[in-house]
């Protein structure tokens, strides 16, 4: 928000660097501002479009725990607050289908299906790279069962589950339970649909009963008529015959429908029983109480990343403490080789977690995660301090996934004309930590290597100082 | 301070209720609260939105001000600490004086704390909003206070952090004064034999394991570390000393700091004799130089400082706009722990010294980690000792490849890419690592280190001719004195306390003063450098302004009713109040005043008014409770 409102900062969101030419003091920069299909200046962020959009997608911000639409905002407080249409999933922008609902409901007339990527040329004196990092894909470690065992999740996923404004409103439900809930919702929808049809059937029974009475009465009356009025024209007789024939056919049809209704009733009962079963299961297992945190998932591992990701020990301890705050009965264990609580106040925080919140630290690297019959993850590990192989059954296993160079770093390095190091991060000088291999291009945060928040913030200020210093010296020099 | 006298006007208040996603709306019924607001006196507009702080929410406020001709704005959302400036700037942008804005906290004070009491939370939010609206009616427009500034900075401490900060600021064309207590700048780096970074080769990913192992051999290490660390620090010192914009005062200590952001004045004393002896400068030359400095700095004698001035000291007095504290830290000196004797049981610093002096002779070395840290007395992890130990073990291996080195540790804190790599390499080089339990610490006796190895479940005894204790960096005594002189906060361990642990690591909560390097928390030379540069950037963002603008929310003393009881003076945490014996009243310096309101609460004669929290305004707010 500070950045978005600062008069000296022009924020180009949803944009990518295309090329960088020139030198310190005079860089020609080409930026591709990707098409949003929504006019940023007009969109008020009211959200009417997303409400009415018929395409439901997985919500990437909530890591699949929630739903979003084909016209979306990555998260609610984002800057700018304008919506974006996901072209790959939008009915209107994909050939063959007509939709256009968002354009119709938008009062600000901000939706523009014809918007194109925009090329922006800028001139700047210095460049600061702060492209951050990506997380390790935990499914690459098949023995941990991520993606296969529902209740094995990553730290970031847990972060969404613990968030008060997250998909569960801060309740720590197990993902398997969430999946069951989703399943239950589908079942209930089906049940309700059947119920509606069944409700019609009671109406039908009434109508049929009425009809039967009515037809009996008609028949009776016809017969009477026949008796009383012998001069009854053949025409009317024929008509009556037609009528009775018709009602006979109708009765037959009614019976058919009745049979069908019986079938529906049977199915309804079956589904309702299933619903109850699932609901019962959900009730029994709802919150995650036994939680295990597994450190160094993809880091300090010769198969993937040799480096230590620096911040995972602390965020696991933090998440563990929040989980315990949610539910005092929680039993939380952290499995790590070394617990690297290195930073101001970190060791004290760890000790507080251990002594006050009751986190159990296990010096171990978990070997494998299996599953019990009812789906709970089971950790297999050697407790090194006891020299024993043990197992632990938990409700939720949380993987502290490694910090990795962000995807596209190599491409970006090529555009910037800077080197990346053997670990895939941007190379910086040992003695000039904020400088890259190209003059005038500076670096900070996790783009340079794993760093926690205070370190990133300090580095960002440092990179700003280096850039300012370089530029001011340029200005000072006689041309 | 200046007040614009309120024109007699009809109050037209706009109230904005924030849902904060479900943070507030989950508990508080925002719709009915909004409706309720419309029934309050003066309220002509009320609306609720999902996030008032979002761009759309801000736009709504601005439009409402224009469309409804609002002259008061009340936002009921989260803490004013984080969002008040944002909403105020929105008011300003829409043409409303920002001091006609009032904020009510219905998140922390309602929905979060009363989450289990729906009715109570709703009632309280109505009460709070009503109180806010009542207070808003009496708000007055005000103008921010402006002051001039001196575009120069003081850096206290000439270690790697201080030198980096000084050179960076001078590189931007700012005037810098660097005060260093030792005769030579350079800090702890002066005592080091090598830096860990010299042993941190690039991490090689694509190599197979045998290739990787072979790449770990010691042939890659340069044999001239000593010169490289010396070279690095000498280079930094040279850059500092040759820069015409930097004045370095060695053998100097800060005596006093007065003033406020933009206009600090510091007085330091300089031990000329010590400086001269250490730097081999002839005394006469020094005297000439000091006279020169005295003349240049326009030093004026003052009686209370005079007592500090003895024969061989010189006093320095300068005005600066910002101050960077880079006083570093000192290694903990053990007191007979683990049999420390300074000869066969030494510290890592002493080991470095023996490398430098070329007196290192041992073949069998045991290093013990966490000596004096991560214990009950000193709870923190000093974070640099593990890498120091591994680095020094590598130095020994390089000097004597056949030597046996054992490192006893609790957790190896080799965070990051390079450190972890160094740990791998150390293992590859044959350095042995053993875990020990905090409860069963190693015992050092007659050259034998005995400890319980929990991984093997047995007691071990390692005989060695040198035991090296890895001790933490601790805050120096001088830092403690400086904290008192400058009234800066320190944390539980004695390190300087930053304004925000995560988001403002280099700022003090007092404006215009910054911190970097090991003065904040133990840091490696690279981290100290990054922080030094960062602090320079923070200071520069102040010093490049033409003038300073500060909030108009400051206290003022009515000289008519003040009796100079000095209650306010005693209670003021920012030293903003002084007595004026001539008029027999107390006075407040509006630039120093942070608007905390302590004085206004303490004043027995109600002579102190805090702008934005005037008696009339607060009483209106209190009366609205019922």
Interface residues (C-beta under 8 A of the other chain):
Chain A: X1 X4 X5 X44 X45 X46 X47 X76 X77 X79 X80 X81 X164 X165 X169 X300 X302 X306 X307 X308 X310 X338 X339 X340 X341 X342 X343 X344 X345 X346 X347 X348 X351 X363 X384 X385 X387 X421 X422 X423 X424 X425 X430 X431 X432 X433 X434 X449 X450 X451 X453 X454 X455 X457 X458 X459 X460 X461 X462 X463 X464 X465 X466 X468 X469 X472 X473 X476
Chain B: X20 X21 X22 X23 X26 X50 X51 X53 X54 X55 X56 X59 X86 X89 X168 X171 X172 X173 X195 X197 X202 X203 X204 X205 X209 X232 X374 X379 X380 X381 X383 X411 X412 X413 X414 X415 X416 X417 X418 X419 X420 X421 X424 X435 X437 X454 X455 X456 X457 X491 X492 X495 X501 X502 X503 X504 X505 X506 X516 X520 X521 X526 X527 X529 X530 X531 X532 X533 X534 X535 X536 X537 X538 X540
